[in-house]
């Protein structure tokens, strides 16, 4: 399927690896020029070069921490006025409700709620003026069904979901869509980190920890960054203009809900 976005400019945050890279790869395959981002300059440049070589698109790499004001300013200066914005940031650490201080919650809100909001506030006006734009926020399945050990993420990402619900309906008439992708367990560094927590807590092997979590997924496997990226590219395409303010699960059926 031709997604109709060849030549568009896409800003993809936290895209040196994992789900962000999956999104960047899929958008590049559709013909988009990219601005990619990550905190580690070497890993980011390797990703940028691999995408350039594979897809022949322009890829600008901006090494910065997008969760800081200075990092966002640097990234937005490099991106200019992107047609497509994909927000993404690493999730806060797991723990119990009794572990966290006010500072922990503020850090989670800054990274997983206030940062994507700030990026949308910066990019939406130009999209509205042009009469076309796409925003895809990478959130979490936890906004549909909370994950007990991820209370910081549950709170911050649900706050972002509420902001998107209203804002998406305010900009839709200008040809701009905003939607959220809700990943379940995907085969990324984040999943490995959470599996390591199970290893330490239960005294099992990594294979056993992974098998435990795979058993909770009806698809009986972890998702891949490539299939997640394909869903992102579709939401960014010309074919998704009537999808507005939605929260789309990519979790292999793990969230047990009718709606």
Secondary structure, DSSP 4 states (H G I P E B T S, - for coil): ---S-TT-EEEESS-SSHHHHHHHHHHHHTT-EEEEEES-HHHHHHHHHHHHHHH---EEEEES-TTSHHHHHHHHHHH-S-SEEEE--PPPPP--GGG--HHHHHHHHIIIIIHHHHHHHHHHHHHHHHT-EEEEEE--GGGTS--GGGHHHHHHHHHHHHHHHHHHHHHGGGTEEEEEEEE-SBSSHHHHHHHHHHHHHHT--HHHHHHHHHTTSTTSS-B-HHHHHHHHHHHTSGGGTT--S-EEEESTT-S----
